[in-house]
Amino acid sequence: MSDLALGVVESKFADIIWENEPVSSSTVVKLAEDKLHWKKSTTFTVLRRLCEKGIFINEKGIVSSLISKPDFYSMQSEKFIEDTFDGSLPAFLAAFTKRKKLSKEEVEHLRKIVAEFEEG
């Protein structure tokens, strides 16, 4: 799972693909040039790395995801909580809310999530 970690720039590049997939590799090059000011070689180097990590696939010049954006970030969140808080979501929430107060809407949203989980 640690190989799935992305840096800030890689995340921006991954977002470009997720927002446009399935997308031709030539379009990915143009989008990366426009949004990230990358050269073609940089785009293909980073794309190859992300494909090697199993996040995307570039097959016959069409780039698509093997892991959806929501699933990817869900996996990243689980890994962070596991590594930092010994897998304890309550410990994470306690640490998170120590410095950032939750709004009434956020608290209500969390209550709904817990209620849905309890219902099955």
TAFEN-V662202 format. One record per pair of residues at least 12 apart in sequence whose ideal C-beta (glycine too) atoms are under 10 Angstrom apart, sorted by the first residue. I is the first residue (numbers start at 1). J is the second residue. Records with the same first field share a line. If there is no record, write none. Layout:
I = J, J
//
This chain:
1 = 75, 76, 78, 79, 82, 83
2 = 79, 83
3 = 49, 52, 53, 54, 55
4 = 50, 53, 54, 55, 67, 72, 75, 76, 79
5 = 53, 76, 79, 80
6 = 46, 49, 50, 53, 55, 72, 73, 76
7 = 46
9 = 36, 38, 42, 46
10 = 46, 49, 50, 53, 55
11 = 69, 72, 73, 76
12 = 32, 35, 36
13 = 28, 31, 32, 35, 36, 38, 42, 43, 46, 47, 49, 50, 56
14 = 46, 47, 50, 53, 55, 56, 65, 67, 69, 72
15 = 35, 69
16 = 28, 31, 32, 34, 35, 36, 43, 63
17 = 31, 32, 47, 50, 55, 56, 58, 63, 64, 65, 69
18 = 55, 56, 64, 65, 67, 68, 69, 70, 72
19 = 31, 69
20 = 63, 64
21 = 56, 62, 63, 64, 65, 68, 69
22 = 57, 59, 62, 63, 64, 65
23 = 61, 62, 63, 64
24 = 58, 60, 61, 62, 63
25 = 40, 43, 44, 47, 58, 59, 60, 61, 62, 63
26 = 40, 61, 63
27 = 61, 62, 63
28 = 40, 43, 44, 46, 47, 56, 58, 61, 62, 63
29 = 41, 42, 43, 44, 47
30 = 43
31 = 43
32 = 44, 46, 47
44 = 58
47 = 63
50 = 63, 65, 66, 67
51 = 63, 66
53 = 66, 67
54 = 66, 67
55 = 67, 68, 69, 72
77 = 89, 92
80 = 92
81 = 93
93 = 110
//
